[in-house]
Amino acid sequence: MAIFHLNAKVISRAQGRSATAACAYRAGEKITDDRTGQVFDYTRKKEVVYRQIFAPKNAPAWTADRSRLWNEAEQKEGRKDAQVAREIEVSLPVELSLHQQTLLLERYVQTQFVKLGMVADVCIHNKPGNPHAHILLSTREISPAGFGPKNRDWNSKEQLEKWRFEWASHTNRRLMISGFKTSIDSRSLQAQGIDRVPTVHIGPTGTAMQAKGLPVIALQLNHLIKENNMNEIKKATKPASNLLKAVRKFSNFLSMPTSTERHIKDQQESSIFDADYLAELEDLFAQWAMTYDRQETEIGTCLAFNLHPGAVRDYGSQMSCNNGTPDEIKAMVLLAKLKGWKGMHLTGSNDFKEKVFVHAVLTGAYKPEEITGYTPCSRALEIVEMAGKGPSHTKPQEEEKNQPAPQATPTRKLKI
């Protein structure tokens, strides 16, 4: 289940640390510190599954080189106690796939750090049951000339609180748009009105001791805390507070039928139902959407986007539309990519499948082999091959003949 964890720290020479050592460890690479001559080799680190550097558009090309980037950051500092980098560590929702986790991270990093003028080096460590990301940030603004002055506003408590709030907000939007009802909250348990004792952080030393079978006091304490919390929950005859009841009840947009409940929702700053989420949907469907709301259908509850004309209904793991119009197809493929789907299984008429296939392949949203439920006809193959996107292994079907869907059970569907 998704949990909130965001830890911010400064990489400082006063602590005997360096930006080069920090980036080598987090990226699982071999980096030489040009200032000291030290070599940091962490190439044996196998849990790193994603590495990416993000920089403003006007940044020098060398910012894409991890070794040079952090050596430049080190060379810029002259003090013995200089702060050479900042790190943000976040827990990633276990509900999301690696692809969906990267979409979440990329949007968060671009809007919260790169937009301010920072360079961000992002790595995902995929530990079993504990996927998390390390975001290594420059302490100086970057420009075409290189690193400039330090921005002291980035050290403020208000800035950190904003980053914490935005991480919860971005995570909850990604969970919702990917079809999950879970959510996280950046506030303390006390601030949320939850009468529960928080667990303590074990840390890397404790984790290493645990792996060796050695007793860990923090781990033993956490077991006692969890046991105590479970006993308190069992003894409770009603929720700890009305706020707790509201948070649980409104964990998903689709379970909010009344204006009173919406008013309670507006009190929750980290809610996924905030103005930012609505703005994201409005941006996504700016070309077509007139309204979007909750609907009950024969299939179940959905978030319906009413286009002009037509409609797209999102059920979480599948989508449907009214008539298969070009606008409906464009909107469905666009939403599928935003939700992080790695592929699509098509149902409906052959004409509908062909239109979706051609549009998805020509726009580069999906490769032909990532689309199942449809065997391209010669006309569809000719169109995509003329654009240089046709698969060499796909066999055309006979014209005007319906073909059975593959035997594999789909997990993501587009249908009419």
Order of alpha helices (4+ residues) and beta strands (2+ residues): beta-alpha-beta-beta-beta-alpha-beta-alpha-beta-beta-beta-beta-alpha-alpha-alpha-alpha-alpha-alpha-alpha-beta-beta-beta-beta-alpha-beta-alpha-beta-alpha-beta
